[in-house]
Structure formats: C-alpha cells, structure tokens
Amino acid sequence: MMMVIIAAAVGSYSAANKKNRDNKRMADLDRIRMALEMYRQNSATGIYPTTAGVGAALCPDYLDVWPMLDPKGVAYVYTSPIGTNSYRYTLSTTLEITGATYFVSNP
C-alpha cells in the first residue's frame, strides 16, 4: 500500500516539474516576443532582427540576457527572413507535457 502512495506522489511531482518547465518556456518566449516588438518599434526600418543577429540586437537594450536554452538545455528557435522581408518572425519550443510545438509570432 505504501509503495502505491509513493509511486503516485513521485508521478505527481514529475508531472508538476514538467508543467513548471513548460510554463518557463512559454514565459521566456513571451518575454522575447515583447523585446522583439520594442526593438521593431524603435528600429528606423520597422523590421525585426534577422535570425543570425537576434541575440546581439536585443541584448542588453531589450533583454538582460538572451535565453537561448530552455530549462532542459534545448535551444529556442527564432526565425526571421533576411533583408527587407523581415516584417515577420516565429519563435518556437517543444512542450514537455504534450510534446506539441509552442509557437509565438508577430501579430
């Protein structure tokens, strides 16, 4: 009986940790999204930074640090076209609980 209770508690603890890490991932992407919007508003050209230059473009003026890795050490994915088409971007990460890809993009 005690083993069943312990197993249930460990399972609940593990699920709670996964949910907390997923919440951190979503919060990180939302923070990056807000920084990208501030960058675009302050940009003379009104475009988003390119994929290669995003970290340098946002830090330290819009973000203290670029959160390149999620809580498990997996890189967040940011993509934006190069050149004058940089009016769009996509941020993504994979959620632990569902395995689904979580996307954030410009409005």
SVG drawing of the C-alpha trace seen along z (x, -y; Angstrom):
<svg xmlns="http://www.w3.org/2000/svg" viewBox="-2 -56 27 58">
<polyline fill="none" stroke="black" stroke-width="0.4" points="0.0,0.0 2.8,-2.4 4.5,-1.7 1.4,-2.7 1.2,-6.0 4.9,-6.7 4.6,-5.9 1.6,-8.3 3.5,-11.0 6.5,-10.6 4.4,-10.7 2.6,-13.8 5.9,-15.5 7.3,-14.7 4.2,-16.0 4.4,-19.2 8.0,-19.7 7.3,-19.2 4.4,-21.7 6.7,-24.2 9.3,-23.9 6.7,-24.3 5.4,-27.5 9.0,-28.8 9.4,-28.0 6.2,-29.9 7.2,-32.8 10.6,-33.0 9.1,-33.2 6.6,-35.8 9.5,-37.9 11.4,-37.6 8.2,-38.5 7.8,-41.7 11.5,-42.6 11.1,-42.0 8.1,-44.3 10.0,-47.0 13.0,-46.5 10.8,-46.9 9.1,-50.0 12.4,-51.6 14.0,-50.5 14.4,-53.1 13.4,-50.4 10.5,-48.9 11.7,-45.4 12.7,-42.6 16.3,-41.4 17.5,-38.6 17.8,-35.0 21.6,-35.3 21.6,-38.7 18.7,-38.4 20.7,-38.0 23.0,-40.9 20.1,-43.1 18.0,-42.6 20.7,-42.5 21.3,-44.5 18.8,-47.2 15.6,-45.0 16.7,-41.9 19.3,-41.5 20.3,-38.1 19.2,-36.1 17.5,-32.9 18.9,-30.7 18.2,-27.5 15.0,-26.2 15.1,-24.7 16.2,-21.3 19.0,-22.8 17.2,-22.7 17.6,-25.8 14.6,-28.0 14.1,-28.5 13.8,-32.0 13.4,-32.6 13.1,-35.8 13.7,-36.3 16.8,-38.2 16.5,-41.7 13.5,-43.8 11.1,-40.9 12.0,-40.9 8.5,-42.0 7.7,-38.6 9.2,-36.2 8.5,-32.9 9.7,-31.7 9.1,-28.1 9.9,-25.4 8.6,-21.9 6.5,-21.5 7.3,-18.6 3.8,-17.6 2.2,-17.3 5.2,-17.1 3.5,-19.8 5.4,-22.7 4.5,-26.0 4.7,-28.9 4.8,-32.7 4.8,-35.0 4.3,-38.7 0.8,-39.9"/>
</svg>
